[in-house]
Amino acid sequence: METVPRIFRPPAGSFFLFGPRGTGKSTWLRREFPRALAVDLLDPETFRAFLARPERLREAVEGRPDARQVVIDEIQRVPDLLNVVHQLIEEKRRRPLQFILTGSSARKLKHTGVNLLAGRLLLKTMHPFMAAELGDRFDLEWSLQHGMLPLVLGAESPAETLRSYAALYVREEVQAEGLVRNMGDFSRFLESISFSQGSVLSMSEVARECGVERRTADGYLDILEDLLLGFRLQVFSKRAKRILVRHPKFYYVDVGVFRSLRPRGPLDASAEIGGACLEGLVAQHLRAWIAYSRGEHSLSYWRTKSGTEVDFIVYGEDAFMAIEVKHARSVSAKDLKPLQAFIEDYPAAKACLLYRGKARLRISGIPCVPCEDFLAGLKPGSALLPS
């Protein structure tokens, strides 16, 4: 697969770049900073050398006086390197350097109490492809089956790559770091929580399904989020006028990852899985739009105690939009009732419904947009729904 230009733009100063494996961080860095001093901690020899003596980084920097950038890939594998980076940043008057530190897991950095550079580095994230990055190569049906990870799109066998993706994470991140005691329980948890994709999360139910204590399941979910493989959406409750639920919703970071972990059998309705995939694909696009856009925005959902639910609420400096996603070829006025209820409580918000049809409609004043068109037109820095 030819190189796809990414929307992500690096800041001028030093920064952390987090993102799950397979999102193309290393490929992007090689193209963006071809003359940088590169330290790849996935390389076994390099890893052993810097683990034994982190101060070796200073020697490597002094050995490359021409380098203006220093890229350290998978920094979480040797957290003590952050202390050396800190020292080198403090010496910027002697030699200004831009540090780019990538990671596919935030857990080790957060839980070892290491120096996180006291805010000297910005925190940035790289996400799976957006439809706008792929342009004409974006295929909604293919994406709903295989997701948007660059690793998968560039593979000869996308299905095989997805099947091995979670196993790679479990082996190299979870098992190697000793994050859990029972790998069988954790593997069952990955499957069990896949049934909660796009649903209000009941950790008691998930724990029961995989046969572990509630506290253990909560810990597994924290690990899943720290590994950047999944995320929770909280309930939008600003100036709430109704009684709302309190539990978050859950999504895997990519639709392909969800499909690879979701067990399927005769009792599973294809429409149910397809709906969870469509909603998940929209969720990952909205997260990328927020991450790559300027300004502060949040992504949440809205659900009342009586069960009225809007899938996504984007709220920020220049956006306040309620988005409902329907895995259907046609829509009617009754499909808009949740959005109308939200607008009734929040008149300043805009609303739209995404569906699988081909025609752009306006029903009761609310735009109903083909999901494929919405995703293809979603570009950071531009309006969520251009006029």
Secondary structure, 3 states (H helix, E strand, C coil): CCCCCCCCCCCCCCEEEECCCCCCHHHHHHHHCCCCEEEECCCHHHHHHHHHCCCHHHHHHHCCCCCCEEEEECHHHCCCHHHHHHHHHHCCCCCCCEEEEEECCCHHHHHCCCCCHHHCCEEEECCCCCHHHHHHHCCHHHHHHHCCCHHHHCCCCHHHHHHHHHHHHHHHHHHCCCCCCCHHHHHHHHHHHHHHECCECCHHHHHHHHCCCHHHHHHHHHHHHHCCCEEEECECCCCCCCCECCCCEEEECCHHHHHHHCCCCCCCCHHHHHHHHHHHHHHHHHHHHHHHCCCCEEEEEEEECCCCEEEEEEEECCCEEEEEECCCCCCCHHHHHHHHHHHHHCCCCEEEEEECCCCCEEECCEEEEEHHHHHHHCCCCCCCCCC
